[in-house]
Amino acid sequence: MTETPPPMRMLTFAAWRDSAPHAAGAAGRHYVTLAELLVRLGGHGLGLTWKARLFDEQPRPAFARMVREAAGAGIPTLELLAMDAPHLQAVDADFEGYAGGELKVTLREFDSSSWDVRTADPWILGELRRHYPDARPMTADEWDATN
């Protein structure tokens, strides 16, 4: 008997975040980068291999290099984190995490304003909701509209 895989679920949250005040100054804003999201995935993301698609016709050299290196077998999480590109802000991009040949999670950077996430893993969804409390569910139509 074959088990039916759990359905993919999607959520979205703002990419720009208010920073808490700190001893050196007032509160500010920061951008959630791919690197930050990869760290949030913790152990769930360590075994994944990543493929990247950028929808910018003239990406920064670091992004272009990442896309080239992700072609084929993809880039393991730790190697991806060691690159410059995950620490930069992309405009529109999809980052797909695979375990073997199975797609486990898609992180979509949309218009430099939000991150959209698609996965069947309830732990990933819960962890992202915990760190980004404004996260809200998305419908399949909303997901398709951001593509």
N, C-alpha and C positions, 0 to 999 in steps of 0.2 A: 504494500500500500504506500502510495506516495503522499507525503504531506504537502499541503498547499502552503506556499510561503506567505508570511503575514503581508498585509497590504502596505504599500508605501504611503507614508503620511508626510505632510508638508507644513512648514511654518515659516514665518517671516519676522524679522525684527530690524530696527533701525541700526544702520552701520555707524552713525555718529552718536557718541555717548557723552553724557555729562560726567566729568571726573570729579571725584570727591576733593574737597579742599585738603591741602597738605601744609606742613609746617613752612615750606618755602614760599607759599603763595596761595592765591585764591583758586577756587574751582575753575576748571577749564573744560575743554572738549577733546576727545580723542577718537580716532577712527579705528574700528575693529578690523584688523588685518587678517589675512589668511593664516598667518603664523599664530595669531591669538586663537583662532578657531581650532587649529590643529592641536594646540596645547590643551584646549578645553575637551577635546575628544579623549585625552588621556590614553589609557591602555587600549581602549576600543579603536583608536586610530593608529597605534604603533605597527600593527601587522598589515596595514593597507598599502596599496600601491596606487599612485595618483596619476591621472591624466588631466590635462588642462586644455581648455579652449578659450581663447580670447576673441572677443568680437570687435576689437579695436584694430583698424587697418594698419596703424603704425604704433605698435606697442613699444614701451620702453625696452631697451636692449635686454634687461634682466628678465622681463616677461617673455620676450621672444626666445631667449635661451631656454627658459623653463618649458615652454611649449615644445621646442625641438627635442629636449631631453626626455619629455614625458611621452613622446610618440613611441609607438611600439609597446614595449613591456611596461612602461610607466616609471615613476620615480617613487622609491620607498619614502615613507613619512619623514624619517630622520634626515635623509638626503635632501628632501624638499625643504625642510626647516633650515638646513645649512646654506641654502641658496639665498640670494638677496631678494628675489621677487616676492616671497611670502610676506615680507615686511613692508611692502609697498602697497599703495592703493591702486587697484585697477578700476576701470569704469564699468565694464560688463565682461564677466567671465564665468565659466563653469569649471569647477574642480571636482572630479569624480574619483571617489575612493573605492578600490576593488580589493576583494579578498579572493585570490585565485582569479577566475574569470567572472566572478559574481559582483555586480555593482552593489555596494553597501550603503553609500551616502553620496549625495551631490550637494556641494556648497556653491551657491550661485551668488556672485557679487553683482548686484543689479543697480546700474545707473549711479554708482558711488553713493547711494542713499540707503540701501538695505541689503541684508543677507537673507536669501531664501534657502531653506534646507529641505531636502527630501531623503527620507530613510524609512525603513521598516523597523529600525532598532529603537524601542521605547526608551532605553537608557540614554541614547544620544539626544533624543527629543527632550527628555526630562532634564538632562544636564544643561542644555542650551537654555531652556526655560528658566532654570535656576539662576544662571549667570546673566540672562537678558530677560528680565521680567515683563518687558513689553512685547515679547514674542507672542504671536497669535497664529492660529491655524490658517492655512491657505486651502483653497479649493483647487482641483485639477485645472479648472479654467483659468484661475489666477496664475498658476504655475506656467501654463502654456502661454499666457499673455506676456510673461517676462522673458520668454525665450526669443 
